[in-house]
Amino acid sequence: MATLRDVKRKINSVRSTQTITRTMRMISASKLRRAQDELEKVTAYALASEGLLSRLTSRIPEGAHPLIGGREEVKKVLLFPIASDRGLSGAFNLNIATAVERFILAEKSHYEKIGVYLAGRKIRDYFRRRKIGTEKEWLDLKAAWADIAGRMAEDLTDLYIKGEYDKVYLIYTHFRSAIRQEVRFEEFLPLKAEKRGDEADYLYEPDMESILVRFIPHYVLTRIYYALVESQTSEHASRMAAMENATNNCGEIIDHLTLVYNKTRQQSITNEMMDIVGGAEALQSS
């Protein structure tokens, strides 16, 4: 049976943990507000870029750009999951990792090669434990997002254009709200050409080919940057929710331990009183 000192020590320990989780929740809430502001700006720009891409690809001829269209036979696929370097964020990293693992297990018989090009230390550790090899790993994601996205875009486009892979999938966590985030598994490369005849024609200066050469790489960079910002925003939201749940659980444990402490203390007092009464009766009988 636990002594009063043991129970008191457990209560103090849980209270210290509760203080840490409450502080981490407040920090995550502050980071989430800043990340949401950045996400709103990036979303507007990304949607505008996507609309421009749709208008351009609806008018271009086949083979106008190596990243547009696709290949007749897809034999080698590259998966690009975006997770995080830090834990204590609920199932944020695990959801991305399991989505990739399920795809590999389900589709490995359909392709000659399935590669993984990842971002995030936690998902890297997950794949290492399961002996899943990687094409490249991006860790310590603390540098400027635009710089990271630019280098990622160069790597992925080079791998695709050189024929190392026939298709690239982007896997990241889409931010819907502070309490809801979902994993998205999207085809990233090649870019799809949409044939639409319901729009007016445009004048291109200097010409359409020159615009495509400049715009397509920038669109790829923007898409990766958008996924990175969404992933970071979802990470802060998931960590805030996880720390809030941890804080509430600590409160429940403290209430239970306090009840145990009071019962133990009352039992100790009762035992002492019984000893006193028993001693007094023994003296009287003697």
N, C-alpha and C positions, 0 to 999 in steps of 0.2 A: 504493500500500500504506500502511495506517495505521501511524503511528509509535507507539512505546511511550507517549509523552505523550498522544497522541490516545485510545488505548485506555483509559489510566488515567483520563482526564477523563470518558469515557463511563461507566466503572464507577462513579465517584463520583457522577455525575449520576443514574444509575439507582438507586443506593443512597439518595440523597436522596428520590427519588420513592417508593421502597419505604417509607421512614420515614413519609412523608405518608400513603400509602394504608393502612399498618398503623395509624396513629393514627386515621384516619377510620373504619376498621373497628371499632376499640374504642369510639369515640364513638357510632357507629350501634348497636352492640350494647347500650350503656348506655341509649340512647334507646328501643331496641326493648323492653327489659325494662319500662320505665315505660309505654310505649304498650300493651303487652300487659296490664298490670294494669288500665289504664283501659278497655281493650276488654272485658275480662271483666266488669267492672261494667256497662258500657253494654249488652252482649249480653243479660245477664239482664233488664235493664229493658226492652229493645226486644222481647224475646220475650214478656214479660208484657203489654206494650202491644198486641202483635199478637194475642195470645190474647183480650184484652178486646175488641179491634175485631171479631174474628171472632164473638164471642158477641153483640155489639151488632147487627152487620149481619145476623145470621141471624134477627132478630126485627123489624127495622124495616120499614115499608111503603116502597113505591117513591117516590122523590122526597123522602125525609125530609131529605136534606142534599145540597147541590149538588155536593159532591166525591165522592159515592157513586153508583155505578151506571155511567153512561156516556152517550154520545151515539150516536144511530142511525147517523150518518155521520161518519167521521173524515177530515177534509180537511187539517188543519194539525197538525203534530207538532212537539213541542219536545224536544230532546235535552239532557240535563243531565249532562255528563261531569265527573268530579272527578279531577284530577291533582295536580301539585305545582308549586311555584315554583322548585325546585332540580333540578339534573341530577346526574350521577355516580351514577345509581341503576339502571344496567342498562337493561332495556327497559320499566321501569315506566311512564313517560310515553308512550312510543311505542305500547305495547299499547292504552292507552285511546284515543289519537288515531286509530290505524288502525281500531279497532272502530267509531268514529263515522264515519270517512270511508267505510268499506265500506258502512255502513247508508245513508248519503246517496247513494252511487253506485248502490246496488241498488234503493232505494225512491223516488228523486226523481220517477220517472214515475208513481207511485201516489198522490202527495199534491200538493196545491196549494202547500204551503209546509212546509219543514223548517227550523226554527230551532235555534240552538245557544246554550245558556245554560251557561257554563263556569266552572270554578274551577281556577286554576293558570296560572302564567306560561308554563310550557313548552308546554302544549297550545295556549295562545293564540298563541305564536310559530309553532307548527306550522301552525295554520289560516291565519294571515296569509300564510305563504309559499305556501299553496295557494289563496289568494283565497277562503276560506270565511268568510262573514260571521257575526257573532255577535249575539245578542239583548242579552246583558250579560256582563261579565267580572269575576270576583272574583280579585284578585291580592293578593300579600302576606298570605298566610293565616297571620298570627301573632297575631291577636286572639283573644279568648275564643271557643271553639268554639260555645258555646251562643248567644252573641250573633250570630255569623255564621249559624248554622243558623236562628235565628229570623227574620232578615231574608231569607234565602233562601226560607224557607217562605212568608213574606208575599208575596214577588214571584211565586212559582210559583202559589200559589193564586189571586192576583189575575189573572194571565194566563189561567188556566184558567176561572175563574168569569166573567170578562168576555168570553169567547169568542175570545180571541186565538189559543188553541190548543185542540184537541180531545183531545189525549193528550200526556202527559209521560213520557219514559223517563229512568230513572236509570242512569248508567253509572259504575261504580267498581271498585276492585280489592278482591276479597274475600280476607281473610287466613286461610289454612288452617294454615300453619306457617311457621317461619323460613326454610324452603327451598322453600315452595310457596305461590304466590299466583295467583289467577285473576281475569280480568275478568268482571264480571257486568253483563248488559244486561237491566234489569227494567222492567216497566210500573209507573209510580209513581202517576200520576193519570190517570183517576179511580180511587178506591179501589173494590175489588171487594166486592160484597155477596154473602155466602155464605148460602144458604138451607139450614139444617140443622134437622132435626126430632128429633134424638136427644138433646137436652139439656133440662134442666129450665128452666122459665120463671123470670124474676127479677122482683124488686120494684125499681122505679126511683124514687129520690127526688132532686129533686122530681118529675121526669118524664123520659121517654126523650129527648124533643126537647131539653130543657135540657142533658142530659148530652152529647148529640151535639154541640151547639153549642160546648161547652167542650172535649170530648175530641178531636174530629177535628183541629182545628188543632194541638193538642198532639201528637197522633200523627204528623202530617206533620213537625213540628219534630224529634221523636224519630227518625224514620226518616232524615232528612237528617243529623242529628248522628251517628247510628250509622254511616252511610256515610262521613262525614268521618273518624271515628276509625279505621274499618277501612282507609281509604285511607292515612292517616298511618302506621298500623302496618305496612302492606304496603310503604310507601315506605322505612321504616327497614330492614326485612328485606331488601328488594331492594338497597339501598345497601350494607348490610353484606356481602351475598354478592358484589356487584360489586367492592368494595374488597378482599375476600379473594382473589378471582380475580386482581385487579390486583397484589396483593402477591406471589402465587405466580408470576405471569408475570415480575415484576421479578426474583425469585430465579432463574428459569430464564435470563433475559437476563444476569444477573451471572455465573452459572456459565459461560455461553458466552463472554462477554467475558473472563473470567479465563483460560479455556483459550486464547483468541486471544492474550491478553497473554503467557502463558507460552511459547506457540509463537513469537511474535514476538521475545520476549527471548532464547529459546534460539537462534533463527536469527541474531539479532544477535551473540550470543556466538560462535557457530560462524563467522560471517563474519570477526569480529575475529581469531579464532585462525587462520583460513586466511590472513588478511593477514599475521599475524606469521610463520607458517610459510613463506609465500611470500617474505617479505622476508629471512628467515634463509637460505633456499636461494639467493636471489639474491646475498647477500653471500658465501656459500661458493663459489659458481660464479665470482664475480669475483675 
